[in-house]
Amino acid sequence: MDFAAHASSFGAAADLYDRIRPRYPREALQWAIPEKSEICDLGAGTGILTRQLRDLGHHTIAVEPDDKMRAKIPGEARKGDATHIPLPDASVDVVTAGQAYHWFYGEPAHAEIARVLRPGGRFVPIWNIRDERVPWVAESSTLFDGARERDAFDETAVQDFGPLFGPVERGTFEWSATHTRESFLELVKSRSYYLVSGDEARRRLEEQLLEVLPRTEEFELPYVTYAYIGRKR
Protein backbone atom coordinates (compact mmCIF):
# COMPACT_ATOMS: atom_id res chain seq x y z
CA MET A 1 0.00 0.00 0.00
CA ASP A 2 1.20 3.51 -0.81
CA PHE A 3 0.67 5.00 2.66
CA ALA A 4 1.87 8.46 1.61
CA ALA A 5 -0.69 8.65 -1.19
CA HIS A 6 -3.49 7.43 1.05
CA ALA A 7 -2.56 9.65 3.98
CA SER A 8 -2.38 12.75 1.78
CA SER A 9 -5.60 12.03 -0.12
CA PHE A 10 -8.03 13.58 2.35
CA GLY A 11 -7.36 17.26 1.68
CA ALA A 12 -9.30 17.25 -1.58
CA ALA A 13 -12.37 16.02 0.30
CA ALA A 14 -11.95 18.07 3.49
CA ASP A 15 -15.50 19.47 3.51
CA LEU A 16 -17.07 16.04 2.98
CA TYR A 17 -14.74 14.44 5.54
CA ASP A 18 -15.64 16.99 8.19
CA ARG A 19 -19.36 16.68 7.56
CA ILE A 20 -19.79 12.92 7.24
CA ARG A 21 -17.16 11.24 9.43
CA PRO A 22 -18.52 9.98 12.77
CA ARG A 23 -17.78 11.66 16.07
CA TYR A 24 -16.48 9.77 19.10
CA PRO A 25 -18.64 8.61 22.00
CA ARG A 26 -18.31 10.88 25.01
CA GLU A 27 -17.89 7.86 27.29
CA ALA A 28 -14.75 6.79 25.45
CA LEU A 29 -13.15 10.22 25.76
CA GLN A 30 -14.03 10.50 29.44
CA TRP A 31 -12.60 7.03 30.08
CA ALA A 32 -9.30 7.76 28.35
CA ILE A 33 -8.57 11.38 29.27
CA PRO A 34 -8.37 13.04 32.70
CA GLU A 35 -10.42 16.18 33.27
CA LYS A 36 -8.95 19.56 32.25
CA SER A 37 -5.99 18.10 30.37
CA GLU A 38 -3.51 19.88 28.14
CA ILE A 39 -3.81 17.94 24.88
CA CYS A 40 -2.05 17.67 21.54
CA ASP A 41 -4.48 16.21 19.00
CA LEU A 42 -2.06 14.65 16.54
CA GLY A 43 -3.10 13.98 12.95
CA ALA A 44 -6.15 16.09 13.73
CA GLY A 45 -7.60 16.11 10.22
CA THR A 46 -10.43 18.64 10.10
CA GLY A 47 -10.62 18.81 13.89
CA ILE A 48 -13.50 16.41 14.56
CA LEU A 49 -11.86 15.08 17.73
CA THR A 50 -10.27 18.45 18.51
CA ARG A 51 -13.66 20.14 18.79
CA GLN A 52 -15.04 17.37 20.99
CA LEU A 53 -12.06 17.63 23.35
CA ARG A 54 -12.46 21.38 23.63
CA ASP A 55 -16.18 20.99 24.32
CA LEU A 56 -15.23 18.71 27.23
CA GLY A 57 -13.11 21.50 28.72
CA HIS A 58 -9.63 20.43 27.61
CA HIS A 59 -7.09 22.91 26.24
CA THR A 60 -6.31 21.30 22.90
CA ILE A 61 -3.73 22.15 20.24
CA ALA A 62 -4.37 20.48 16.89
CA VAL A 63 -1.41 19.25 14.81
CA GLU A 64 -2.10 18.31 11.16
CA PRO A 65 0.20 18.17 8.10
CA ASP A 66 -2.43 18.70 5.37
CA ASP A 67 -3.09 22.40 4.75
CA LYS A 68 -6.66 21.94 3.47
CA MET A 69 -7.64 19.72 6.37
CA ARG A 70 -5.98 21.99 8.93
CA ALA A 71 -7.82 25.04 7.54
CA LYS A 72 -11.10 23.50 8.76
CA ILE A 73 -9.96 23.43 12.39
CA PRO A 74 -11.15 26.34 14.55
CA GLY A 75 -8.78 27.73 17.14
CA GLU A 76 -5.15 26.78 17.56
CA ALA A 77 -3.92 24.45 14.83
CA ARG A 78 -0.28 23.95 13.85
CA LYS A 79 1.39 22.29 10.89
CA GLY A 80 3.32 19.19 11.87
CA ASP A 81 3.29 15.43 11.90
CA ALA A 82 4.07 12.51 14.19
CA THR A 83 7.84 12.81 13.81
CA HIS A 84 7.85 16.63 13.96
CA ILE A 85 5.40 17.80 16.62
CA PRO A 86 5.68 21.62 16.97
CA LEU A 87 5.54 21.63 20.77
CA PRO A 88 8.19 21.90 23.52
CA ASP A 89 9.44 18.94 25.53
CA ALA A 90 7.12 17.74 28.32
CA SER A 91 4.44 20.31 27.45
CA VAL A 92 1.19 18.29 27.37
CA ASP A 93 -0.66 15.77 29.51
CA VAL A 94 -2.16 13.79 26.62
CA VAL A 95 -1.48 13.16 22.93
CA THR A 96 -4.56 11.91 21.09
CA ALA A 97 -4.80 10.39 17.61
CA GLY A 98 -8.30 9.99 16.19
CA GLN A 99 -8.42 7.56 13.22
CA ALA A 100 -4.77 8.46 12.62
CA TYR A 101 -2.25 6.30 14.50
CA HIS A 102 -2.16 3.59 11.80
CA TRP A 103 -0.64 6.20 9.46
CA PHE A 104 2.38 6.81 11.70
CA TYR A 105 2.88 3.95 14.16
CA GLY A 106 6.50 3.01 14.88
CA GLU A 107 9.43 4.02 17.02
CA PRO A 108 10.21 7.44 15.44
CA ALA A 109 6.64 8.54 16.18
CA HIS A 110 6.63 6.91 19.63
CA ALA A 111 9.80 8.77 20.57
CA GLU A 112 8.43 12.12 19.39
CA ILE A 113 5.12 11.60 21.18
CA ALA A 114 6.97 10.70 24.38
CA ARG A 115 9.12 13.83 24.00
CA VAL A 116 6.13 16.22 24.20
CA LEU A 117 4.38 14.30 27.01
CA ARG A 118 4.95 15.10 30.65
CA PRO A 119 6.07 12.22 32.92
CA GLY A 120 3.12 9.89 33.31
CA GLY A 121 1.35 11.54 30.40
CA ARG A 122 -0.94 9.52 28.15
CA PHE A 123 -0.89 8.59 24.49
CA VAL A 124 -4.48 7.92 23.41
CA PRO A 125 -5.14 6.59 19.91
CA ILE A 126 -8.81 5.98 19.18
CA TRP A 127 -10.80 4.51 16.28
CA ASN A 128 -14.42 4.12 15.30
CA ILE A 129 -14.66 0.64 13.72
CA ARG A 130 -17.74 -0.65 11.92
CA ASP A 131 -19.23 -3.58 13.86
CA GLU A 132 -18.86 -6.53 11.49
CA ARG A 133 -20.88 -8.84 13.72
CA VAL A 134 -23.87 -7.41 11.83
CA PRO A 135 -24.18 -9.34 8.53
CA TRP A 136 -24.71 -6.47 6.10
CA VAL A 137 -21.83 -4.54 7.71
CA ALA A 138 -19.58 -7.57 7.24
CA GLU A 139 -20.66 -7.80 3.58
CA SER A 140 -19.90 -4.14 2.99
CA SER A 141 -16.48 -4.55 4.63
CA THR A 142 -15.73 -7.44 2.27
CA LEU A 143 -16.37 -5.04 -0.61
CA PHE A 144 -14.10 -2.43 0.98
CA ASP A 145 -11.34 -5.01 1.27
CA GLY A 146 -11.70 -5.76 -2.42
CA ALA A 147 -11.24 -2.07 -3.19
CA ARG A 148 -8.01 -1.63 -1.24
CA GLU A 149 -4.92 -3.47 -0.20
CA ARG A 150 -5.17 -4.80 3.34
CA ASP A 151 -2.33 -3.60 5.55
CA ALA A 152 -1.01 -5.45 8.57
CA PHE A 153 -2.22 -2.96 11.17
CA ASP A 154 -5.11 -4.14 13.36
CA GLU A 155 -6.86 -1.24 15.08
CA THR A 156 -8.72 -3.67 17.36
CA ALA A 157 -5.60 -5.25 18.89
CA VAL A 158 -2.93 -2.64 19.58
CA GLN A 159 -0.28 -4.28 21.78
CA ASP A 160 2.31 -1.66 22.75
CA PHE A 161 3.75 1.77 22.05
CA GLY A 162 7.39 0.86 22.46
CA PRO A 163 9.80 0.98 25.41
CA LEU A 164 9.02 4.58 26.38
CA PHE A 165 5.47 3.64 27.36
CA GLY A 166 3.99 1.29 29.92
CA PRO A 167 1.44 -1.49 29.29
CA VAL A 168 -1.45 -0.62 26.99
CA GLU A 169 -4.99 -0.35 28.36
CA ARG A 170 -7.96 -0.82 26.02
CA GLY A 171 -11.57 0.31 26.30
CA THR A 172 -14.36 -0.61 23.88
CA PHE A 173 -17.61 1.29 23.43
CA GLU A 174 -20.58 0.19 21.31
CA TRP A 175 -22.86 2.72 19.62
CA SER A 176 -24.48 3.45 16.25
CA ALA A 177 -24.96 6.28 13.75
CA THR A 178 -28.15 6.81 11.73
CA HIS A 179 -27.69 6.71 7.95
CA THR A 180 -29.55 6.65 4.68
CA ARG A 181 -28.20 4.80 1.66
CA GLU A 182 -27.07 8.14 0.25
CA SER A 183 -25.28 9.24 3.41
CA PHE A 184 -23.56 5.86 3.69
CA LEU A 185 -22.16 6.32 0.19
CA GLU A 186 -20.96 9.78 1.21
CA LEU A 187 -19.14 8.16 4.11
CA VAL A 188 -17.48 5.76 1.68
CA LYS A 189 -16.45 8.68 -0.54
CA SER A 190 -14.52 10.18 2.38
CA ARG A 191 -12.31 7.10 2.74
CA SER A 192 -8.73 7.11 1.47
CA TYR A 193 -9.10 3.98 -0.68
CA TYR A 194 -12.04 5.60 -2.51
CA LEU A 195 -10.23 8.91 -2.96
CA VAL A 196 -7.20 7.31 -4.61
CA SER A 197 -9.24 4.98 -6.86
CA GLY A 198 -10.09 5.56 -10.51
CA ASP A 199 -13.59 6.42 -11.76
CA GLU A 200 -14.42 2.86 -12.83
CA ALA A 201 -13.35 1.34 -9.51
CA ARG A 202 -15.39 3.96 -7.64
CA ARG A 203 -18.50 3.30 -9.73
CA ARG A 204 -18.20 -0.46 -9.27
CA LEU A 205 -17.77 -0.15 -5.50
CA GLU A 206 -20.83 2.12 -5.20
CA GLU A 207 -22.98 -0.29 -7.22
CA GLN A 208 -21.86 -3.27 -5.18
CA LEU A 209 -22.50 -1.49 -1.89
CA LEU A 210 -26.03 -0.50 -2.88
CA GLU A 211 -26.78 -4.20 -3.33
CA VAL A 212 -25.92 -5.04 0.30
CA LEU A 213 -27.12 -1.94 2.18
CA PRO A 214 -30.46 -2.07 4.03
CA ARG A 215 -33.33 -0.89 1.84
CA THR A 216 -35.14 1.02 4.56
CA GLU A 217 -35.35 4.82 4.48
CA GLU A 218 -32.97 5.02 7.45
CA PHE A 219 -30.85 2.44 9.21
CA GLU A 220 -28.32 2.22 12.01
CA LEU A 221 -24.63 1.74 11.23
CA PRO A 222 -23.19 0.03 14.32
CA TYR A 223 -19.72 0.90 15.56
CA VAL A 224 -17.34 -0.28 18.22
CA THR A 225 -14.99 2.47 19.34
CA TYR A 226 -11.57 1.21 20.40
CA ALA A 227 -9.67 3.57 22.71
CA TYR A 228 -6.18 2.89 24.05
CA ILE A 229 -4.09 4.40 26.82
CA GLY A 230 -0.31 4.19 26.98
CA ARG A 231 1.35 6.02 29.86
CA LYS A 232 4.80 7.54 29.41
CA ARG A 233 7.30 5.82 31.67
Secondary structure, DSSP 8 states (H G I E B T S, - for coil): --HHHHHTSGGGGHHHHHHHS----HHHHHHHS-TT-EEEEET-TTTHHHHHHHHTT-EEEEE-S-HHHHTT--S-EE--BTTB--S-TT-EEEEEEES-GGGT-SHHHHHHHHHHEEEEEEEEEEEEEE-TTSHHHHHHHHHHHHHS---S--TT------TTB---EEEEEEEEEEE-HHHHHHHHHTSHHHHTS-HHHHHHHHHHHHHHS--SSSEEEEEEEEEEEEEB-
